[in-house]
Amino acid sequence: MKFIASACLMWLLLMGAAASGPELLEPHKVAEGVYAFIGALEDVSAANGGNVINSGFIIGDDGVIVIDTGVNFRHGEKIHAAIKSKTDKPVVLVLNTHPHPENVLGDSVFSKLGVRVAATPATVQAMKQRCEVCYKHVNGILGEAAMAGTEIVIPEQLDERATLRQQAIEVGGRKVRLLHYGWGHTEGDLAVLDVKTGVLFAGGLVSLDRIPVMMQAKVKPWIAALEQLRKLPIKILVPGHGPVARPKRINDTLNYLRDLLKSIEKQYRAGDSVFDALRHTEMPAYRNWALYPATHLLNVQHVYSELERAEFQGSVK
């Protein structure tokens, strides 16, 4: 009986410890020293806890590089705990690929540890302008309990010359190329290429099996950015959303954007209204992608508005 009581007590203690600490996310090994966390193909909701983006980390000889930190402090803690389950090397750099809340609101976990958090200058500026509004929006969905401890951390700016020149930098004993092609999915899009393995963390530029969100996008520069990515020596693709894949699947997002733009441009030139476009821009090839019913219609409206703005700006020059 004493043995049973002791075993029960030990079980309760272990359960209590597990409950008090962060749950581990499952890090998927995609190459030597490179791991990814794969989020749900959904919008942020209380049911999924906001775990809807792909993030990851790269283990170098001397330290770890983290790419995106999740939707809240708890998410960042889970990422940190998962890293510690794979290596005892310290995190030395956090990179934010773009300024959406589900990518950056776990930053404070690492900043509190003295880790450098960095992003493109455009992402830094965007976070200064709208991160508080984004935080309130996510807080309204997930609730204050889920967002407990979450703080907005404004990253330091990466050297824009290095990202534009696509130069390799060495951090923690690992060489990575930081790639910024201008305003695509958002104004500050950053992709990260691990030189040793050829793994590309594409951030918001690539969305697989999920309709890409275009709320802050510029469709033509986004298409141009994807065309540049296809020229790189990529061996494994970690998209911002969707499964780890071969690099040729960059074409999935590229083709969606091209097909969408072609359809809207045709209707716009014909004098069709945005309401006509919303009724007639069905794209059956992408209907099985997650978020198609609502997000695709929002994208139709967004691209139509882009064409309107471009025409207006051209007429006032």
C-alpha positions, 0 to 999 in steps of 0.5 A: 500500500505504501508503494502504491501511495508513493507511486500515486504521489509521484504521479501527482507531482509529475502532473503538477509539474507538467501543468505548470510548465509550457507544453512542448510543441513538436519540432519536426526535423527537416534537415541536419540541425534544422527544425520546423513547427507546423501550424494549423491551416486555419485562422486564429481561434480559441480552439487552435490557440493561435497556433496557425503559422510555421516557425522553426529554429536552426542549430549552429556550432555555437548557438540557435537561430529562431525564425518567428515566435508565435502568437503569445508568450505561452507559444514562445515558451513552448518554442523555447522548451522544444529547442532545449529538448534538442540542444543545450546551446543558447538562442542567439538570434530571433528573426521575425519574417513579417509583422503579423501578430501570430509571428511576433508576439512570442518575442518577449520570451527571448528578449527577456533572456537577452536574445537579439530580436531582429526584422527588416526595417519595414517590419519594425516600422509596421510593428510600431504603427499597428502592433497594439491594434493587432494585439487587441484583436488577438486578445479578443479572440484568444482571451486574456488568460491565453495572452497572459504575460505577452508583451510587444517587443519592437525588434532591432532593424536588420542591415538593409544592405545585407538583405538586399544583397542577399549576403550570407551572415554567420550567427551562432556558427551557422551561415544564413542568407537573409532575403528581402525583395520588397513589399509582397505579402507584407511590407517587410517580408523576410525569407531565411535560407540556411546555407549548409542544408538549403532549407528555406524558411519562406515566411509569409511569401509562401502558403501551401494548401491554404489560400494566402492572406492578402490584407496587406499585400502588393500582388505584383511585387509578391509575384516578382519575389516568388520568381526570385526565390525560385532561382535560389539553391533551395533543397527543402521549403518550409512555407509560412503555412502548410507542409514542408515540401520540395522547392518546386511547390513555390509555384503553388502560391505563385500560380494562385497569385498569377491566376487571380491577378489575370482574372481581375485585370481582365474584368477590370479592363472590361469595366466590370465592378468589384461586385461583378468580380466577386461574383465571377472570380471562381478559381476551381483549382484552389477550391480545396485549399483551406480558407477558400470560401472567405479569404479568396473573396477578400483577395478578389476585393483587395486586388481589384482595389490595388488596380483602382489605386494604381490607375488613380495614382497614374492619372494624377501624376 
